[in-house]
Amino acid sequence: MRTEAAALLAKTRDLRLPGRSEALPVVPLAAGGGEFPPCFSEALMNTPYGLEIVESCVSCKLRTPQSFCNMNGALLRSFSNASHPSTYPGGAVLFVEGQTPRGAFLLCSGRVKLSTTSRDGKVLILKIAEAGDLLGLSAVISGTAYEVTAETSVPCHLNFVERSALIDLIARNGELGLRAAEALSREFQSAYRDIHDLVLARSSAGKLARLLLSWTDGKQKTEREIRIRSSLTHEEMAQMIGASRETVTRLLSDLKKKEFIRLEGSTLVIRNKTALEALAV
């Protein structure tokens, strides 16, 4: 297969792109003969989903000060040795609600939906996990079933750590135990705020306004407008506020008519944050 691909690409040595007078430059393959254009060479260095390859936590460039894996050198090496890096496409299920915990997933890049499902099949998205979050930690430590279902929203790079290995690391390292306690505390505080907002908001419009405002944290405000890129569908937004997709679509249309927001493709522009705040009370 590789030889056939190399032979096919060798025939394109004199390929010229529209508007270019020179042939497309090529670079040699490491083995097997033939040549690939530079764009193919660059693609081969990435994972199938276009993510940067991360083979070790020690050399990882995705780590931030807020990441669970932001540890000292010796502990980071121990954590890296115990973990198993993998890449997943969007829509991959990492674990499901009620499943016995096999371990925890460190989200290195991408986004993961954490949701719960009622007996009648209604889905409620509790959180959109971001890079640096450790997923499934509370179930791993307590030894009880996963409380939520975790599904990738986009292609993700994750590190899986088996339960026994993680428990052993936490038992032997005070720093990791403190990080685990801090992560669980943030989970509790986030869940408390979400329950407060979901239960006390007077209407679906108020809940939606709260959701939109929650995305403005840390966003720069220019010319009294706030631009937010969101990959959530109307269905997913509905699942986050406990409403139907039709309700969310209607409410977004109403907000646009009132000029509270504007939609530019996948970008949400908040035009009147004060009005949204009043609606969210």
Rosetta blueprint (number, residue, H / E / L):
1 M L
2 R H
3 T H
4 E H
5 A H
6 A H
7 A H
8 L H
9 L H
10 A H
11 K L
12 T L
13 R L
14 D L
15 L L
16 R L
17 L L
18 P L
19 G L
20 R L
21 S L
22 E L
23 A L
24 L L
25 P L
26 V L
27 V E
28 P E
29 L L
30 A L
31 A L
32 G L
33 G L
34 G L
35 E E
36 F E
37 P L
38 P H
39 C H
40 F H
41 S H
42 E H
43 A H
44 L H
45 M L
46 N E
47 T L
48 P L
49 Y L
50 G L
51 L L
52 E E
53 I L
54 V L
55 E L
56 S L
57 C L
58 V L
59 S L
60 C L
61 K L
62 L L
63 R L
64 T L
65 P L
66 Q L
67 S L
68 F L
69 C L
70 N L
71 M L
72 N L
73 G H
74 A H
75 L H
76 L H
77 R H
78 S H
79 F H
80 S H
81 N H
82 A H
83 S E
84 H E
85 P E
86 S E
87 T E
88 Y E
89 P L
90 G L
91 G L
92 A L
93 V E
94 L E
95 F E
96 V L
97 E L
98 G L
99 Q L
100 T L
101 P L
102 R L
103 G E
104 A E
105 F E
106 L E
107 L E
108 C E
109 S E
110 G L
111 R L
112 V E
113 K E
114 L E
115 S E
116 T E
117 T E
118 S L
119 R L
120 D L
121 G L
122 K L
123 V E
124 L E
125 I E
126 L E
127 K E
128 I E
129 A E
130 E L
131 A L
132 G L
133 D L
134 L E
135 L E
136 G L
137 L H
138 S H
139 A H
140 V H
141 I H
142 S H
143 G L
144 T L
145 A L
146 Y L
147 E L
148 V L
149 T E
150 A E
151 E E
152 T E
153 S L
154 V L
155 P L
156 C E
157 H E
158 L E
159 N E
160 F E
161 V E
162 E E
163 R H
164 S H
165 A H
166 L H
167 I H
168 D H
169 L H
170 I H
171 A H
172 R H
173 N L
174 G H
175 E H
176 L H
177 G H
178 L H
179 R H
180 A H
181 A H
182 E H
183 A H
184 L H
185 S H
186 R H
187 E H
188 F H
189 Q H
190 S H
191 A H
192 Y H
193 R H
194 D H
195 I H
196 H H
197 D H
198 L H
199 V H
200 L H
201 A L
202 R L
203 S L
204 S H
205 A H
206 G H
207 K H
208 L H
209 A H
210 R H
211 L H
212 L H
213 L H
214 S H
215 W L
216 T L
217 D L
218 G L
219 K L
220 Q L
221 K E
222 T E
223 E L
224 R L
225 E E
226 I E
227 R E
228 I E
229 R E
230 S L
231 S L
232 L L
233 T L
234 H H
235 E H
236 E H
237 M H
238 A H
239 Q H
240 M H
241 I H
242 G L
243 A L
244 S L
245 R H
246 E H
247 T H
248 V H
249 T H
250 R H
251 L H
252 L H
253 S H
254 D H
255 L H
256 K H
257 K H
258 K L
259 E L
260 F L
261 I E
262 R E
263 L E
264 E E
265 G L
266 S L
267 T E
268 L E
269 V E
270 I E
271 R L
272 N L
273 K H
274 T H
275 A H
276 L H
277 E H
278 A H
279 L H
280 A H
281 V L
